[in-house]
Structures are given as C-alpha cells and as structure tokens.
C-alpha cells in the first residue's frame, strides 16, 4: 500500500490520480467507480450539479441517464452519502427495501442499476470540517460479484480501502477544478486576485497596464463563468474552487466532469 500511496502523493493532475485510483480499486474487484465532491453543498444534498466535480469510469450509457437524466437525485446511496460519514455496504439498500422505507422513485433507481449490472458495492462518505464541502465515492463491484462477495472483500481489506480512498479524496479535493462551467482565463484569475488583495478597478488597470473598461470586462466575464452576481462572490467562489492564488507549479483548472480513465 505504501508504494501506491507514494505514487499518489507524487501526482499533480486530477486525471492521473483518478486513473491510478481506478486501476487500484479494480485489483480489489471494484471495476466501476463514481466520485462526487462539492464545496457548495445544501442542507440535504450535494447542491447544484454544475458546482460538483464528478469522476466516473461507468460506461457512457449509464452516466448519460444517471447524471444527465437526473436519476442520481433519487439514488438511495447518494442520499446516504450526502447525510452520513463512513462506509456503507449496499446491503443497506436491500434492508431498506424489505422494510418498506424506499420510495417509489428510489426503487426505480434500484431497478435502473440492476439493468446496468450495478448490483453490489460499498459507498464511502468522507468527513469534512467545512459544512459546505462534501465528498463521496461509490465502489461498484464486478458484474459477477454479489453483495456477500463484496462484504467478504470489505471484511478482509476494508481498512486498506478506507485509507486509499480517503487519501485519494484528500488529494483530489485539494486541487483546483472548474466543474461543469468554463474555467477562468489567466486574465480573469489575475483580476480576481487583485480584487482579493483589496485593489480597486483603477489600481488593477494601472498594475496590469490595461484600461479600466478592460478590467471591468474581465471581472464581468469572471462573474459569468462562476455564475455569481457580484465580484465579491466571484472572489469567494474562485477561492473555494482553488482557481485563484495558484502556485506557479499548480496545474490550470479544467473541467473534469464524468472523466473516464
């Protein structure tokens, strides 16, 4: 495990980290993963999908309906991950169904998953001291495995799987990303950084050698890219997404939604 974690800590691109993680989880029998992370969660969910980083190696047909068709909104394990911390066997779904606690919409998600051979696995919901941040991952087992097989794998390797998944989450969530909306340009990032430093529009124009009108245009486009109303909100959101005040060695944030390794 130490060799794997060392590789993980030496990677600095989300797609590289994700590819490494998918390959490692496949060694344990989990060949399809679904990861989500947001810094803008609401009281009972992950918040706006466009503010959520989603990584998955499920096939496109599944993702088109699960994400694009909004199936995830009623997914029992997604709801569990949004409200809990720790690991949960998907056996919980069967228990809830037998007890009559799943809604009709949630039962339809279970049926949808079965049609796509998504039938056994474990979900992990990661802790975060920031109440607006939430991350979770669903580890879906190979089609030939059943839930008792997965539970046996977890009994033997659960501690190692928790460590690897948690550290992978910490690496990914610490990196800049722009989610579904377009990333900020270098100019937009720079003007927001100067605003964050307390500079006025006139100050920024002088520092950057631009006209005030051009600075205002960059600020407007930054607000549009971040889908906020004010420049103060843009600075806050860009900061939370780690799109500004990047070190010279940090990768430029890019859209990573539903990335496949």
C-alpha positions as CSV (number, residue, x, y, z in Angstrom):
1,X,0.0,0.0,0.0
2,X,2.9,2.4,0.8
3,X,4.1,2.1,-2.8
4,X,0.7,3.1,-4.1
5,X,0.3,6.0,-1.7
6,X,3.8,7.3,-2.7
7,X,2.7,7.3,-6.3
8,X,-0.5,9.0,-5.4
9,X,1.3,11.8,-3.5
10,X,3.6,12.4,-6.4
11,X,0.9,13.0,-8.9
12,X,-0.4,16.6,-9.6
13,X,-3.2,16.2,-12.1
14,X,-6.7,15.0,-11.3
15,X,-6.9,12.7,-14.3
16,X,-3.7,11.0,-13.3
17,X,-4.8,10.5,-9.8
18,X,-8.2,9.2,-10.9
19,X,-6.7,6.7,-13.4
20,X,-4.4,5.4,-10.7
21,X,-7.3,5.0,-8.3
22,X,-9.5,3.2,-10.8
23,X,-6.7,0.7,-11.5
24,X,-6.0,0.1,-7.8
25,X,-9.7,-0.4,-6.9
26,X,-10.1,-2.9,-9.8
27,X,-7.5,-5.0,-8.1
28,X,-10.0,-5.4,-5.2
29,X,-12.8,-6.3,-7.6
30,X,-14.4,-2.8,-7.9
31,X,-14.2,-2.1,-11.6
32,X,-16.7,0.9,-11.7
33,X,-16.4,4.0,-9.5
34,X,-18.5,7.1,-9.1
35,X,-17.0,10.0,-7.2
36,X,-18.6,13.4,-6.4
37,X,-17.2,16.4,-4.5
38,X,-18.7,19.8,-3.9
39,X,-17.7,22.9,-1.9
40,X,-21.3,24.3,-2.2
41,X,-23.5,21.6,-0.6
42,X,-27.0,22.3,0.6
43,X,-28.7,21.2,3.8
44,X,-29.8,17.8,2.4
45,X,-27.7,17.1,-0.7
46,X,-24.7,17.9,-2.9
47,X,-26.2,21.1,-4.1
48,X,-26.1,22.3,-7.7
49,X,-24.8,19.7,-10.1
50,X,-22.8,22.3,-12.0
51,X,-20.8,23.1,-8.9
52,X,-20.0,19.4,-8.3
53,X,-16.9,17.6,-9.5
54,X,-17.9,14.2,-10.8
55,X,-15.5,11.5,-11.8
56,X,-16.6,8.1,-13.0
57,X,-15.5,5.2,-15.2
58,X,-19.0,3.8,-15.6
59,X,-20.0,3.4,-19.3
60,X,-21.5,6.4,-21.1
61,X,-24.9,4.9,-21.4
62,X,-25.2,4.6,-17.6
63,X,-23.8,8.1,-16.9
64,X,-26.0,9.7,-19.6
65,X,-29.1,8.6,-17.7
66,X,-27.7,8.6,-14.1
67,X,-26.3,12.1,-14.4
68,X,-27.9,13.7,-17.5
69,X,-31.3,12.2,-16.8
70,X,-31.2,13.1,-13.1
71,X,-31.5,9.6,-11.8
72,X,-28.9,10.3,-9.2
73,X,-31.4,12.7,-7.4
74,X,-33.3,9.6,-6.1
75,X,-30.4,7.2,-5.7
76,X,-30.5,5.8,-2.2
77,X,-26.7,5.6,-1.7
78,X,-26.3,9.1,-3.0
79,X,-28.7,10.3,-0.4
80,X,-27.0,8.2,2.3
81,X,-23.6,9.7,1.3
82,X,-25.0,13.3,1.5
83,X,-26.2,12.8,5.1
84,X,-23.6,10.4,6.6
85,X,-19.9,9.8,7.1
86,X,-18.1,6.5,6.8
87,X,-18.6,3.3,4.8
88,X,-21.9,1.6,4.0
89,X,-22.5,-1.8,2.4
90,X,-25.1,-1.7,-0.4
91,X,-26.8,-4.5,1.6
92,X,-28.4,-1.5,3.4
93,X,-30.5,-0.9,0.2
94,X,-32.0,-4.3,0.4
95,X,-32.7,-3.9,4.1
96,X,-34.4,-0.6,3.5
97,X,-36.5,-2.0,0.6
98,X,-37.6,-5.0,2.7
99,X,-38.6,-2.7,5.5
100,X,-40.7,-0.6,3.0
101,X,-38.6,2.5,3.6
102,X,-37.7,3.2,0.0
103,X,-39.9,5.5,-2.0
104,X,-41.2,4.5,-5.4
105,X,-38.6,6.8,-7.1
106,X,-35.8,5.2,-5.1
107,X,-37.0,1.7,-6.1
108,X,-36.9,2.8,-9.7
109,X,-33.2,3.8,-9.3
110,X,-32.5,0.3,-7.8
111,X,-34.2,-1.3,-10.9
112,X,-32.2,1.1,-13.2
113,X,-29.0,0.0,-11.5
114,X,-29.8,-3.7,-11.9
115,X,-30.4,-3.2,-15.6
116,X,-26.8,-1.9,-15.8
117,X,-25.4,-4.6,-13.6
118,X,-24.8,-2.2,-10.8
119,X,-25.9,-4.5,-8.1
120,X,-23.2,-4.9,-5.4
121,X,-20.7,-2.5,-3.8
122,X,-19.8,-0.1,-1.0
123,X,-20.3,3.6,-0.6
124,X,-17.9,5.9,1.3
125,X,-18.8,9.4,2.5
126,X,-15.8,11.4,3.6
127,X,-15.8,13.8,6.6
128,X,-15.1,17.5,6.2
129,X,-14.8,20.3,8.8
130,X,-16.3,22.7,6.2
131,X,-20.1,22.3,6.4
132,X,-20.4,23.4,2.7
133,X,-18.0,20.7,1.5
134,X,-19.0,17.1,0.8
135,X,-17.3,14.2,-1.0
136,X,-18.3,10.6,-1.5
137,X,-17.5,7.6,-3.7
138,X,-19.4,4.5,-4.8
139,X,-17.3,1.4,-5.3
140,X,-19.3,-0.8,-7.7
141,X,-18.2,-4.5,-7.9
142,X,-17.6,-6.5,-11.0
143,X,-20.8,-7.8,-12.6
144,X,-20.1,-11.4,-11.5
145,X,-19.8,-10.5,-7.8
146,X,-22.7,-10.3,-5.4
147,X,-23.1,-8.4,-2.2
148,X,-22.0,-11.2,0.0
149,X,-18.8,-11.3,-2.0
150,X,-18.3,-7.6,-1.6
151,X,-18.9,-7.8,2.1
152,X,-16.3,-10.5,2.4
153,X,-13.8,-8.3,0.5
154,X,-14.6,-5.4,2.8
155,X,-14.1,-7.6,5.9
156,X,-10.6,-8.5,4.7
157,X,-9.5,-5.3,3.1
158,X,-11.8,-2.6,4.5
159,X,-9.2,-0.8,6.5
160,X,-6.8,-0.6,3.5
161,X,-9.7,0.5,1.2
162,X,-10.7,3.3,3.5
163,X,-7.2,4.6,3.8
164,X,-6.6,4.6,0.0
165,X,-10.0,6.1,-0.8
166,X,-9.7,8.8,1.9
167,X,-6.2,9.9,0.8
168,X,-7.3,9.9,-2.8
169,X,-10.2,12.1,-1.9
170,X,-8.0,14.5,0.0
171,X,-5.6,14.8,-2.9
172,X,-8.4,15.4,-5.4
173,X,-10.3,17.8,-3.2
174,X,-7.2,19.9,-2.5
175,X,-6.7,20.6,-6.2
176,X,-8.2,23.3,-8.4
177,X,-11.1,22.4,-10.7
178,X,-13.7,24.3,-12.6
179,X,-16.6,21.7,-12.7
180,X,-19.2,22.0,-15.4
181,X,-18.8,25.7,-16.1
182,X,-15.9,27.1,-18.1
183,X,-12.7,27.7,-16.2
184,X,-11.4,31.1,-15.6
185,X,-8.9,32.5,-18.0
186,X,-5.5,33.7,-16.8
187,X,-6.6,37.3,-17.0
188,X,-9.8,36.6,-15.1
189,X,-7.9,34.9,-12.4
190,X,-5.4,37.7,-12.1
191,X,-8.0,40.5,-11.8
192,X,-9.9,38.5,-9.1
193,X,-6.6,38.0,-7.2
194,X,-6.0,41.8,-7.2
195,X,-9.6,42.4,-6.0
196,X,-8.9,39.8,-3.3
197,X,-5.9,41.9,-2.3
198,X,-8.1,44.9,-1.9
199,X,-7.2,46.8,-5.1
200,X,-9.7,49.0,-6.8
201,X,-10.5,48.7,-10.5
202,X,-8.4,51.7,-11.2
203,X,-5.5,50.2,-9.2
204,X,-5.8,46.9,-11.2
205,X,-5.8,48.8,-14.5
206,X,-2.6,50.6,-13.6
207,X,-0.9,47.4,-12.3
208,X,-1.8,45.3,-15.3
209,X,-1.4,48.0,-17.9
210,X,-5.0,47.8,-19.0
211,X,-7.9,50.3,-19.3
212,X,-10.5,50.4,-16.6
213,X,-13.0,49.2,-19.1
214,X,-11.0,46.1,-19.9
215,X,-10.6,45.3,-16.2
216,X,-14.3,45.6,-15.8
217,X,-14.9,43.3,-18.8
218,X,-12.6,40.7,-17.3
219,X,-14.5,40.9,-14.0
220,X,-17.8,40.6,-15.7
221,X,-16.7,37.6,-17.6
222,X,-15.3,36.0,-14.4
223,X,-18.7,36.6,-12.7
224,X,-20.5,34.9,-15.7
225,X,-18.1,32.0,-15.7
226,X,-18.6,31.4,-11.9
227,X,-22.4,32.1,-12.2
228,X,-22.4,34.7,-9.4
229,X,-23.9,38.3,-9.2
230,X,-21.1,40.2,-7.5
231,X,-17.4,40.4,-7.7
232,X,-17.1,39.7,-4.0
233,X,-19.0,36.4,-4.6
234,X,-16.7,35.7,-7.6
235,X,-13.6,36.1,-5.4
236,X,-15.0,33.8,-2.7
237,X,-16.2,31.1,-5.2
238,X,-13.0,31.1,-7.2
239,X,-11.0,30.8,-3.9
240,X,-13.2,27.9,-2.7
241,X,-12.7,26.2,-6.1
242,X,-8.9,26.9,-5.8
243,X,-8.9,28.7,-9.1
244,X,-7.0,31.7,-7.9
245,X,-3.8,32.3,-6.0
246,X,-2.3,29.3,-7.6
247,X,1.4,28.5,-7.2
248,X,3.5,28.5,-10.4
249,X,3.6,24.7,-10.3
250,X,-0.1,24.3,-9.9
251,X,-2.0,22.9,-13.0
252,X,-4.6,25.1,-14.6
253,X,-8.0,24.1,-13.5
254,X,-10.0,22.2,-16.2
255,X,-13.4,20.6,-16.4
256,X,-13.2,17.1,-15.1
257,X,-16.9,16.1,-15.0
258,X,-17.6,12.4,-15.6
259,X,-14.0,11.9,-16.6
260,X,-13.1,8.4,-17.8
261,X,-9.6,6.9,-17.2
